[in-house]
Amino acid sequence: MDFGPETATFLIFLLVGSAGAYFIGVAMNGVMQEDGFGVLFNAMILMAGGFLGYHISQYFRPPMSLVSFQAMMVVSGGFMCLALLAVMKNVLRRLGF
């Protein structure tokens, strides 16, 4: 297994991102309470949405710095996924599912 600097950088970003998603998941659990999904599921949704936002940022070329655009897409992708799933959960709850 080749453990080069790009692999180490990826692992560091993954660990820092998962720790940040956990802390934000704790905060969102306090804010959303029973409308949310719990601390770990909130963190998992934020991480999955962040990866989705990152992959979407690969297809768009904005007129700004690429790194700042990617960071913006990662954060907004995570929160958009969490918001969309919370809305879907509440709609299904109101419909009786």
N, CA, C and O atoms as CSV, one atom per row, in Angstrom:
chain,resi,resn,atom,element,x,y,z
A,1,MET,N,N,0.845,-1.176,0.000
A,1,MET,CA,C,0.000,0.000,0.000
A,1,MET,C,C,0.885,1.233,0.000
A,1,MET,O,O,1.758,1.385,0.855
A,2,ASP,N,N,0.655,2.107,-0.962
A,2,ASP,CA,C,1.424,3.338,-1.076
A,2,ASP,C,C,0.792,4.407,-0.193
A,2,ASP,O,O,-0.361,4.788,-0.396
A,3,PHE,N,N,1.545,4.882,0.777
A,3,PHE,CA,C,1.042,5.887,1.710
A,3,PHE,C,C,1.776,7.192,1.442
A,3,PHE,O,O,2.650,7.592,2.211
A,4,GLY,N,N,1.414,7.853,0.347
A,4,GLY,CA,C,2.069,9.091,-0.044
A,4,GLY,C,C,1.450,10.298,0.649
A,4,GLY,O,O,0.526,10.161,1.451
A,5,PRO,N,N,1.970,11.485,0.332
A,5,PRO,CA,C,1.457,12.699,0.973
A,5,PRO,C,C,-0.001,12.993,0.606
A,5,PRO,O,O,-0.734,13.551,1.422
A,6,GLU,N,N,-0.432,12.632,-0.598
A,6,GLU,CA,C,-1.827,12.879,-0.956
A,6,GLU,C,C,-2.773,11.983,-0.159
A,6,GLU,O,O,-3.892,12.391,0.154
A,7,THR,N,N,-2.342,10.782,0.169
A,7,THR,CA,C,-3.155,9.890,0.996
A,7,THR,C,C,-3.234,10.414,2.424
A,7,THR,O,O,-4.302,10.393,3.035
A,8,ALA,N,N,-2.126,10.877,2.951
A,8,ALA,CA,C,-2.116,11.424,4.307
A,8,ALA,C,C,-2.961,12.684,4.388
A,8,ALA,O,O,-3.682,12.883,5.366
A,9,THR,N,N,-2.882,13.532,3.378
A,9,THR,CA,C,-3.699,14.741,3.353
A,9,THR,C,C,-5.175,14.402,3.304
A,9,THR,O,O,-5.982,15.020,3.998
A,10,PHE,N,N,-5.529,13.429,2.493
A,10,PHE,CA,C,-6.926,13.005,2.412
A,10,PHE,C,C,-7.418,12.466,3.752
A,10,PHE,O,O,-8.529,12.780,4.180
A,11,LEU,N,N,-6.592,11.656,4.415
A,11,LEU,CA,C,-6.988,11.111,5.713
A,11,LEU,C,C,-7.125,12.197,6.773
A,11,LEU,O,O,-8.022,12.130,7.613
A,12,ILE,N,N,-6.253,13.191,6.744
A,12,ILE,CA,C,-6.353,14.296,7.703
A,12,ILE,C,C,-7.634,15.079,7.462
A,12,ILE,O,O,-8.341,15.409,8.414
A,13,PHE,N,N,-7.946,15.382,6.205
A,13,PHE,CA,C,-9.192,16.097,5.898
A,13,PHE,C,C,-10.406,15.260,6.284
A,13,PHE,O,O,-11.405,15.802,6.759
A,14,LEU,N,N,-10.333,13.962,6.089
A,14,LEU,CA,C,-11.443,13.088,6.460
A,14,LEU,C,C,-11.661,13.081,7.971
A,14,LEU,O,O,-12.799,13.152,8.436
A,15,LEU,N,N,-10.579,12.997,8.733
A,15,LEU,CA,C,-10.697,12.999,10.190
A,15,LEU,C,C,-11.181,14.343,10.724
A,15,LEU,O,O,-12.038,14.385,11.606
A,16,VAL,N,N,-10.645,15.430,10.204
A,16,VAL,CA,C,-11.079,16.757,10.643
A,16,VAL,C,C,-12.531,17.002,10.239
A,16,VAL,O,O,-13.307,17.568,11.010
A,17,GLY,N,N,-12.893,16.580,9.039
A,17,GLY,CA,C,-14.278,16.739,8.585
A,17,GLY,C,C,-15.259,15.923,9.393
A,17,GLY,O,O,-16.361,16.388,9.682
A,18,SER,N,N,-14.873,14.707,9.765
A,18,SER,CA,C,-15.787,13.884,10.560
A,18,SER,C,C,-15.912,14.422,11.982
A,18,SER,O,O,-16.992,14.352,12.568
A,19,ALA,N,N,-14.839,14.953,12.543
A,19,ALA,CA,C,-14.931,15.563,13.870
A,19,ALA,C,C,-15.796,16.816,13.830
A,19,ALA,O,O,-16.607,17.043,14.727
A,20,GLY,N,N,-15.623,17.626,12.795
A,20,GLY,CA,C,-16.469,18.811,12.648
A,20,GLY,C,C,-17.923,18.453,12.434
A,20,GLY,O,O,-18.812,19.109,12.976
A,21,ALA,N,N,-18.175,17.414,11.647
A,21,ALA,CA,C,-19.558,16.976,11.419
A,21,ALA,C,C,-20.181,16.458,12.703
A,21,ALA,O,O,-21.378,16.636,12.925
A,22,TYR,N,N,-19.380,15.815,13.558
A,22,TYR,CA,C,-19.905,15.339,14.837
A,22,TYR,C,C,-20.306,16.513,15.733
A,22,TYR,O,O,-21.376,16.493,16.341
A,23,PHE,N,N,-19.450,17.531,15.813
A,23,PHE,CA,C,-19.773,18.690,16.650
A,23,PHE,C,C,-20.993,19.440,16.117
A,23,PHE,O,O,-21.838,19.885,16.894
A,24,ILE,N,N,-21.082,19.577,14.821
A,24,ILE,CA,C,-22.255,20.237,14.244
A,24,ILE,C,C,-23.479,19.349,14.400
A,24,ILE,O,O,-24.588,19.857,14.568
A,25,GLY,N,N,-23.302,18.032,14.347
A,25,GLY,CA,C,-24.411,17.106,14.585
A,25,GLY,C,C,-24.947,17.222,16.000
A,25,GLY,O,O,-26.156,17.135,16.217
A,26,VAL,N,N,-24.052,17.419,16.972
A,26,VAL,CA,C,-24.488,17.633,18.359
A,26,VAL,C,C,-25.284,18.923,18.455
A,26,VAL,O,O,-26.335,18.958,19.095
A,27,ALA,N,N,-24.793,19.982,17.825
A,27,ALA,CA,C,-25.501,21.267,17.861
A,27,ALA,C,C,-26.856,21.171,17.158
A,27,ALA,O,O,-27.853,21.697,17.653
A,28,MET,N,N,-26.890,20.502,16.009
A,28,MET,CA,C,-28.156,20.379,15.277
A,28,MET,C,C,-29.137,19.474,16.014
A,28,MET,O,O,-30.348,19.650,15.884
A,29,ASN,N,N,-28.642,18.517,16.778
A,29,ASN,CA,C,-29.523,17.684,17.588
A,29,ASN,C,C,-30.193,18.525,18.670
A,29,ASN,O,O,-31.367,18.319,18.981
A,30,GLY,N,N,-29.454,19.470,19.241
A,30,GLY,CA,C,-30.041,20.361,20.226
A,30,GLY,C,C,-31.041,21.328,19.617
A,30,GLY,O,O,-32.033,21.683,20.254
A,31,VAL,N,N,-30.785,21.755,18.391
A,31,VAL,CA,C,-31.686,22.703,17.726
A,31,VAL,C,C,-32.937,22.000,17.213
A,31,VAL,O,O,-34.050,22.475,17.439
A,32,MET,N,N,-32.768,20.882,16.531
A,32,MET,CA,C,-33.906,20.227,15.871
A,32,MET,C,C,-34.657,19.282,16.795
A,32,MET,O,O,-35.821,18.975,16.536
A,33,GLN,N,N,-34.039,18.822,17.843
A,33,GLN,CA,C,-34.606,17.908,18.834
A,33,GLN,C,C,-35.289,16.715,18.164
A,33,GLN,O,O,-34.598,15.926,17.519
A,34,GLU,N,N,-36.592,16.543,18.283
A,34,GLU,CA,C,-37.203,15.338,17.709
A,34,GLU,C,C,-37.466,15.466,16.209
A,34,GLU,O,O,-37.877,14.495,15.575
A,35,ASP,N,N,-37.239,16.641,15.634
A,35,ASP,CA,C,-37.312,16.777,14.177
A,35,ASP,C,C,-36.041,16.265,13.512
A,35,ASP,O,O,-36.027,16.027,12.304
A,36,GLY,N,N,-34.981,16.094,14.283
A,36,GLY,CA,C,-33.710,15.628,13.748
A,36,GLY,C,C,-33.604,14.113,13.757
A,36,GLY,O,O,-34.605,13.409,13.895
A,37,PHE,N,N,-32.391,13.622,13.610
A,37,PHE,CA,C,-32.154,12.196,13.464
A,37,PHE,C,C,-31.243,11.629,14.539
A,37,PHE,O,O,-30.887,10.453,14.469
A,38,GLY,N,N,-30.855,12.412,15.520
A,38,GLY,CA,C,-29.883,11.977,16.517
A,38,GLY,C,C,-28.495,12.459,16.132
A,38,GLY,O,O,-28.263,12.863,14.993
A,39,VAL,N,N,-27.591,12.415,17.069
A,39,VAL,CA,C,-26.266,12.995,16.865
A,39,VAL,C,C,-25.502,12.287,15.752
A,39,VAL,O,O,-24.994,12.946,14.845
A,40,LEU,N,N,-25.412,10.976,15.801
A,40,LEU,CA,C,-24.595,10.257,14.816
A,40,LEU,C,C,-25.203,10.284,13.426
A,40,LEU,O,O,-24.481,10.419,12.438
A,41,PHE,N,N,-26.529,10.158,13.335
A,41,PHE,CA,C,-27.147,10.227,12.014
A,41,PHE,C,C,-27.048,11.631,11.428
A,41,PHE,O,O,-26.877,11.784,10.219
A,42,ASN,N,N,-27.154,12.660,12.273
A,42,ASN,CA,C,-26.940,14.024,11.784
A,42,ASN,C,C,-25.527,14.171,11.238
A,42,ASN,O,O,-25.329,14.761,10.176
A,43,ALA,N,N,-24.540,13.634,11.960
A,43,ALA,CA,C,-23.152,13.714,11.500
A,43,ALA,C,C,-22.956,12.939,10.205
A,43,ALA,O,O,-22.254,13.403,9.306
A,44,MET,N,N,-23.567,11.766,10.102
A,44,MET,CA,C,-23.429,10.974,8.868
A,44,MET,C,C,-24.086,11.677,7.684
A,44,MET,O,O,-23.544,11.663,6.579
A,45,ILE,N,N,-25.248,12.290,7.903
A,45,ILE,CA,C,-25.927,13.019,6.835
A,45,ILE,C,C,-25.100,14.218,6.408
A,45,ILE,O,O,-24.986,14.495,5.214
A,46,LEU,N,N,-24.518,14.939,7.369
A,46,LEU,CA,C,-23.670,16.085,7.035
A,46,LEU,C,C,-22.440,15.659,6.247
A,46,LEU,O,O,-22.047,16.346,5.305
A,47,MET,N,N,-21.826,14.537,6.615
A,47,MET,CA,C,-20.645,14.070,5.878
A,47,MET,C,C,-21.016,13.614,4.477
A,47,MET,O,O,-20.310,13.923,3.516
A,48,ALA,N,N,-22.120,12.879,4.351
A,48,ALA,CA,C,-22.547,12.423,3.021
A,48,ALA,C,C,-22.915,13.609,2.142
A,48,ALA,O,O,-22.572,13.637,0.960
A,49,GLY,N,N,-23.607,14.583,2.708
A,49,GLY,CA,C,-23.948,15.780,1.949
A,49,GLY,C,C,-22.719,16.589,1.576
A,49,GLY,O,O,-22.678,17.211,0.515
A,50,GLY,N,N,-21.711,16.582,2.452
A,50,GLY,CA,C,-20.463,17.266,2.129
A,50,GLY,C,C,-19.745,16.618,0.967
A,50,GLY,O,O,-19.234,17.311,0.087
A,51,PHE,N,N,-19.700,15.286,0.952
A,51,PHE,CA,C,-19.089,14.593,-0.190
A,51,PHE,C,C,-19.889,14.830,-1.468
A,51,PHE,O,O,-19.309,14.982,-2.543
A,52,LEU,N,N,-21.205,14.861,-1.358
A,52,LEU,CA,C,-22.041,15.155,-2.522
A,52,LEU,C,C,-21.780,16.568,-3.036
A,52,LEU,O,O,-21.672,16.784,-4.243
A,53,GLY,N,N,-21.678,17.523,-2.121
A,53,GLY,CA,C,-21.362,18.895,-2.515
A,53,GLY,C,C,-19.994,19.009,-3.161
A,53,GLY,O,O,-19.811,19.773,-4.109
A,54,TYR,N,N,-19.030,18.248,-2.648
A,54,TYR,CA,C,-17.691,18.262,-3.243
A,54,TYR,C,C,-17.718,17.716,-4.669
A,54,TYR,O,O,-17.093,18.281,-5.567
A,55,HIS,N,N,-18.437,16.629,-4.872
A,55,HIS,CA,C,-18.491,16.051,-6.219
A,55,HIS,C,C,-19.272,16.948,-7.178
A,55,HIS,O,O,-18.953,17.002,-8.365
A,56,ILE,N,N,-20.268,17.635,-6.689
A,56,ILE,CA,C,-20.977,18.593,-7.542
A,56,ILE,C,C,-20.061,19.750,-7.913
A,56,ILE,O,O,-20.138,20.268,-9.027
A,57,SER,N,N,-19.195,20.160,-6.993
A,57,SER,CA,C,-18.296,21.282,-7.285
A,57,SER,C,C,-17.279,20.932,-8.366
A,57,SER,O,O,-16.677,21.834,-8.949
A,58,GLN,N,N,-17.072,19.656,-8.649
A,58,GLN,CA,C,-16.144,19.270,-9.704
A,58,GLN,C,C,-16.695,19.551,-11.098
A,58,GLN,O,O,-15.936,19.604,-12.066
A,59,TYR,N,N,-18.016,19.733,-11.208
A,59,TYR,CA,C,-18.643,19.934,-12.509
A,59,TYR,C,C,-18.899,21.395,-12.842
A,59,TYR,O,O,-19.273,21.705,-13.973
A,60,PHE,N,N,-18.707,22.306,-11.884
A,60,PHE,CA,C,-18.939,23.725,-12.115
A,60,PHE,C,C,-17.632,24.483,-11.969
A,60,PHE,O,O,-16.829,24.174,-11.088
A,61,ARG,N,N,-17.413,25.464,-12.815
A,61,ARG,CA,C,-16.230,26.309,-12.726
A,61,ARG,C,C,-16.683,27.741,-12.460
A,61,ARG,O,O,-17.066,28.454,-13.387
A,62,PRO,N,N,-16.642,28.159,-11.208
A,62,PRO,CA,C,-17.120,29.503,-10.870
A,62,PRO,C,C,-16.067,30.564,-11.169
A,62,PRO,O,O,-14.907,30.228,-11.405
A,63,PRO,N,N,-16.454,31.843,-11.164
A,63,PRO,CA,C,-15.477,32.916,-11.391
A,63,PRO,C,C,-14.707,33.300,-10.123
A,63,PRO,O,O,-14.102,34.372,-10.076
A,64,MET,N,N,-14.718,32.452,-9.108
A,64,MET,CA,C,-14.004,32.718,-7.871
A,64,MET,C,C,-12.941,31.644,-7.653
A,64,MET,O,O,-12.762,30.768,-8.500
A,65,SER,N,N,-12.251,31.704,-6.547
A,65,SER,CA,C,-11.220,30.715,-6.240
A,65,SER,C,C,-11.844,29.323,-6.122
A,65,SER,O,O,-12.908,29.163,-5.524
A,66,LEU,N,N,-11.191,28.339,-6.683
A,66,LEU,CA,C,-11.744,26.987,-6.691
A,66,LEU,C,C,-11.807,26.399,-5.284
A,66,LEU,O,O,-12.758,25.689,-4.957
A,67,VAL,N,N,-10.814,26.682,-4.451
A,67,VAL,CA,C,-10.798,26.120,-3.102
A,67,VAL,C,C,-11.936,26.700,-2.262
A,67,VAL,O,O,-12.606,25.966,-1.536
A,68,SER,N,N,-12.154,28.006,-2.358
A,68,SER,CA,C,-13.241,28.607,-1.588
A,68,SER,C,C,-14.599,28.149,-2.106
A,68,SER,O,O,-15.534,27.988,-1.322
A,69,PHE,N,N,-14.719,27.937,-3.415
A,69,PHE,CA,C,-15.977,27.422,-3.971
A,69,PHE,C,C,-16.229,25.996,-3.500
A,69,PHE,O,O,-17.360,25.648,-3.159
A,70,GLN,N,N,-15.186,25.166,-3.479
A,70,GLN,CA,C,-15.345,23.797,-3.006
A,70,GLN,C,C,-15.721,23.758,-1.531
A,70,GLN,O,O,-16.564,22.955,-1.133
A,71,ALA,N,N,-15.110,24.613,-0.713
A,71,ALA,CA,C,-15.457,24.665,0.700
A,71,ALA,C,C,-16.909,25.101,0.881
A,71,ALA,O,O,-17.625,24.557,1.723
A,72,MET,N,N,-17.341,26.081,0.090
A,72,MET,CA,C,-18.724,26.544,0.157
A,72,MET,C,C,-19.691,25.440,-0.256
A,72,MET,O,O,-20.746,25.285,0.359
A,73,MET,N,N,-19.349,24.680,-1.277
A,73,MET,CA,C,-20.220,23.604,-1.740
A,73,MET,C,C,-20.258,22.444,-0.740
A,73,MET,O,O,-21.302,21.814,-0.577
A,74,VAL,N,N,-19.162,22.158,-0.083
A,74,VAL,CA,C,-19.143,21.085,0.923
A,74,VAL,C,C,-20.057,21.439,2.090
A,74,VAL,O,O,-20.871,20.618,2.515
A,75,VAL,N,N,-19.927,22.648,2.606
A,75,VAL,CA,C,-20.741,23.062,3.750
A,75,VAL,C,C,-22.211,23.166,3.362
A,75,VAL,O,O,-23.082,22.670,4.078
A,76,SER,N,N,-22.489,23.811,2.229
A,76,SER,CA,C,-23.888,23.964,1.829
A,76,SER,C,C,-24.504,22.628,1.421
A,76,SER,O,O,-25.698,22.421,1.636
A,77,GLY,N,N,-23.734,21.728,0.846
A,77,GLY,CA,C,-24.253,20.404,0.506
A,77,GLY,C,C,-24.649,19.613,1.739
A,77,GLY,O,O,-25.681,18.942,1.741
A,78,GLY,N,N,-23.840,19.686,2.785
A,78,GLY,CA,C,-24.165,18.995,4.031
A,78,GLY,C,C,-25.438,19.533,4.667
A,78,GLY,O,O,-26.313,18.763,5.064
A,79,PHE,N,N,-25.541,20.849,4.761
A,79,PHE,CA,C,-26.726,21.427,5.386
A,79,PHE,C,C,-27.978,21.268,4.523
A,79,PHE,O,O,-29.078,21.120,5.056
A,80,MET,N,N,-27.824,21.298,3.209
A,80,MET,CA,C,-28.988,21.093,2.340
A,80,MET,C,C,-29.506,19.664,2.453
A,80,MET,O,O,-30.717,19.448,2.463
A,81,CYS,N,N,-28.616,18.694,2.538
A,81,CYS,CA,C,-29.055,17.304,2.721
A,81,CYS,C,C,-29.761,17.122,4.058
A,81,CYS,O,O,-30.788,16.448,4.132
A,82,LEU,N,N,-29.218,17.715,5.110
A,82,LEU,CA,C,-29.850,17.606,6.424
A,82,LEU,C,C,-31.212,18.281,6.427
A,82,LEU,O,O,-32.166,17.743,6.990
A,83,ALA,N,N,-31.317,19.451,5.809
A,83,ALA,CA,C,-32.597,20.158,5.761
A,83,ALA,C,C,-33.617,19.401,4.920
A,83,ALA,O,O,-34.781,19.296,5.307
A,84,LEU,N,N,-33.197,18.875,3.781
A,84,LEU,CA,C,-34.116,18.145,2.911
A,84,LEU,C,C,-34.639,16.879,3.600
A,84,LEU,O,O,-35.831,16.580,3.526
A,85,LEU,N,N,-33.765,16.151,4.256
A,85,LEU,CA,C,-34.212,14.938,4.944
A,85,LEU,C,C,-35.092,15.260,6.150
A,85,LEU,O,O,-36.014,14.501,6.450
A,86,ALA,N,N,-34.831,16.367,6.848
A,86,ALA,CA,C,-35.689,16.757,7.968
A,86,ALA,C,C,-37.073,17.154,7.474
A,86,ALA,O,O,-38.076,16.828,8.108
A,87,VAL,N,N,-37.133,17.858,6.340
A,87,VAL,CA,C,-38.438,18.219,5.767
A,87,VAL,C,C,-39.185,16.967,5.324
A,87,VAL,O,O,-40.388,16.849,5.557
A,88,MET,N,N,-38.485,16.033,4.687
A,88,MET,CA,C,-39.138,14.791,4.265
A,88,MET,C,C,-39.635,13.994,5.469
A,88,MET,O,O,-40.711,13.399,5.412
A,89,LYS,N,N,-38.867,13.977,6.554
A,89,LYS,CA,C,-39.283,13.266,7.759
A,89,LYS,C,C,-40.553,13.883,8.339
A,89,LYS,O,O,-41.463,13.161,8.746
A,90,ASN,N,N,-40.618,15.219,8.380
A,90,ASN,CA,C,-41.803,15.877,8.928
A,90,ASN,C,C,-43.022,15.716,8.031
A,90,ASN,O,O,-44.138,15.570,8.531
A,91,VAL,N,N,-42.830,15.740,6.717
A,91,VAL,CA,C,-43.958,15.526,5.811
A,91,VAL,C,C,-44.508,14.111,5.970
A,91,VAL,O,O,-45.722,13.916,6.025
A,92,LEU,N,N,-43.618,13.129,6.044
A,92,LEU,CA,C,-44.080,11.756,6.238
A,92,LEU,C,C,-44.747,11.564,7.594
A,92,LEU,O,O,-45.706,10.801,7.705
A,93,ARG,N,N,-44.257,12.241,8.620
A,93,ARG,CA,C,-44.880,12.153,9.938
A,93,ARG,C,C,-46.290,12.746,9.913
A,93,ARG,O,O,-47.206,12.194,10.525
A,94,ARG,N,N,-46.469,13.869,9.209
A,94,ARG,CA,C,-47.792,14.493,9.136
A,94,ARG,C,C,-48.776,13.694,8.282
A,94,ARG,O,O,-49.989,13.770,8.477
A,95,LEU,N,N,-48.239,12.932,7.343
A,95,LEU,CA,C,-49.102,12.083,6.527
A,95,LEU,C,C,-49.464,10.785,7.234
A,95,LEU,O,O,-50.303,10.029,6.742
A,96,GLY,N,N,-48.852,10.515,8.368
A,96,GLY,CA,C,-49.199,9.348,9.167
A,96,GLY,C,C,-48.307,8.141,8.979
A,96,GLY,O,O,-48.674,7.038,9.386
A,97,PHE,N,N,-47.152,8.318,8.377
A,97,PHE,CA,C,-46.239,7.184,8.191
A,97,PHE,C,C,-45.303,7.049,9.346
A,97,PHE,O,O,-44.464,6.148,9.360
